[in-house]
């Protein structure tokens, strides 16, 4: 069997920790149909820390960068339409703080990030803004504020670290002056990471990798909190409208069939809601939504679906037709 690597990145609060916690529970339970552990992980303590909160119907807490906890989970696929393949899920920065601190504050690249460019696929986690819900065309212009500051950066636990949209009519920060710190919108930060990873592969601007050599999955987390009109339109449409710069960059620099956008709900609802918390205790599950090649919305209660796609492309995705 072939061993491959899949990387996972995203800023603090992007939803990676919740997904990893739910994924580990899924692998140990109903997910065994297609996904299995492939030997003992060297990160057993970190895995136990991640799994425990959801067994209590609580969201897992992020681990600070100072703890040095990362994940390297050996996994294996098999069953039905899924070929048998060994792969490793590499999440050296599952809380997002390393990406925030090392790259965007200190402007340095370590060996871990350079090696990540050689992985077969990358899942990029993006969280919808807290005030998302209205179609931007109806609610007026928006600006990507507040933004990441490279001088005196905001607290790493705050949403300001990676940006959040502020709609017209709401409070805005003071206009920047000549001495103001450089500010970088979230989407540009993600594009910078992708540019650096492409550079490590020796790719020029606009040069696409060989087909199936590097798949990029954009995972929009907390999809259950998305308003129904966006759910009906699907995650691909959302990315085209609300993450247009990232969408254009991916279209221009990667194979079209090697880019996919997913809407992810790791827990299927809000665990802070007492009623849903009881429901989740009886039936712990999340779901994934995507738009297929024919424009149809597919939804499956298998939060590992982005991994199947990362490994096998569209043929690895389960049938999620209504």
PyMOL commands that set and color helices and strands:
alter all, ss='L'
color gray80, all
select helices_A, chain A and resi 16-27+30-33+44-55+65-67+97-103+111-116+136-139+159-161+186-200+223-225+228-233+235-242+244-253+256-258+274-282+305-316
alter helices_A, ss='H'
color red, helices_A
select strands_A, chain A and resi 3-9+35-37+71-79+82-91+121-127+142-143+148-149+166-167+183-184+215-221+259-265+287-291+297-300
alter strands_A, ss='S'
color yellow, strands_A
deselect
rebuild
show_as cartoon
